Amino acid sequence: MRSSPENNRRDLKRSIFSPVRNRGLRFVAMLTSIVTGGVLLTTGYGGMVNPQEGAVWAIGAMLFPLVLGWSVFLLAVNLVWFRRAAAVNVISLAFSMSAILTFCPMHFFRPSEAEVERMKSPKFKLMTYNMLNLDDYSKGFCSLGDGNPTVEYILRESPDIVVCQEGAAIEPGKKNVTEDQYERIAAAFPYRHVNSRGMGILSRYPVAADLIRHEDQWLYDVNRYEVSLPEEKITIFNLHLQSLGLTAGDKEIYHHLTSGNAEDVGVIRTSLISKLTSALRKRAIQAQVVRSAVDSTRGTVIVCGDFNDIPGCYAQRLIQGDDLRDAYREAGFGPAITYHADRFFFRIDHILYRGGLKPLRAWVGTNESSDHFPLIAWFELAEN
């Protein structure tokens, strides 16, 4: 009796999607899953280790998105052909869930921005933005045309408070700011303060600004603002922590590496890795200064700005402590990128908070005139 084409197709499908019985292949699949699970946990929680004690853990944490992607792919493969190995994948992903949700929050049912705006409860919209000195990076290099695109974007987004790093005074005739743009900024943000290092705030509400003094004033910045909302006063810390300090040559090497050019691998340790290690260790010290400032401040607090480091890094964990929470972790959705230049695609801008605040929605803006995207959040003020 001849088998029908339909039966042949059914048998072929059954054979392809049946578990593999070869012991050697099953051993390889199990070993691969165990090793991948260990690397996933190590990179996911590498930010818990002080870089002063071991910077390799912090550097490894930067690879977490890649390891997570590989783990999910491996799980899909093992579910078809190596079921026991798939159990290892599930266990490692479960134990890594805290790190996964920090990198990729899954708030499917957060309110839309239109829904937030219709809410009657007291609320405000906060933007933190490294502005690249109000230059225009949208074409891959700094240039300016008619009108300033960063200023126009802020006006279009219409936040209540803008906290900026690498900012500049918004004045007509400077950085291509038009008279019309200046008038609209002045009307929208009557309280403005930007210091000589570009650390500043634009606010609809009264602001008192204060610089946090520390020993390495030329390496990183911490400003403190007391903002008087109609309902209560909040303290905002504006950070710009240690950067990598990469030269044009370093960036060129990185471009070659990310293009698959293996010739430059030998210089990674002496150039990129050494600078990365140094910056990680310096940020660990800087984070302690910020944490001390937060500890000395009572009431509702927001800590935001350019941390120059990834979600879950040691500096963020130290500043966050047990009392602050990550607004994007609490009200964001999906992985996010706030730095988009030189192929360093990471979320290095953060908003932390404590006190009588509830983040309703957090997201990354889309303006490309700076090498950073802004990070934006709607906060609801808790009832007294």
Secondary structure, 3 states (H helix, E strand, C coil): CCCCHHHHHHHHHHHHCCCCCCHHHHHHHHHHHHHHHHHHHHHHCHHHCCCCCCHHHHHHHCCHHHHHHHHHHHHHHHHHHCHHHHHHHHHHHHHCHHHHHHHCCECCCCCCHHHHHHCCCCEEEEEEEECHHHCECCCCCCECCCCCHHHHHHHHHCCCEEEEECCCCCCCCCCCCCHHHHHHHHHHCCEEEECCCCCEEEECCCEEEEECCCCCCCCCEEEEEEEECCCCEEEEEEEECCCCCCCHHHHHHHHHHHCCCHHHHHHHHHHHHHHHHHHHHHHHHHHHHHHHHHHCCCCCEEEEEECCCCCCCHHHHHHHCCCCEEHHHHHCECCCCCECCCCCCECCEEEEEECCEEEEEEEECCCCCCCECCEEEEEEECCC
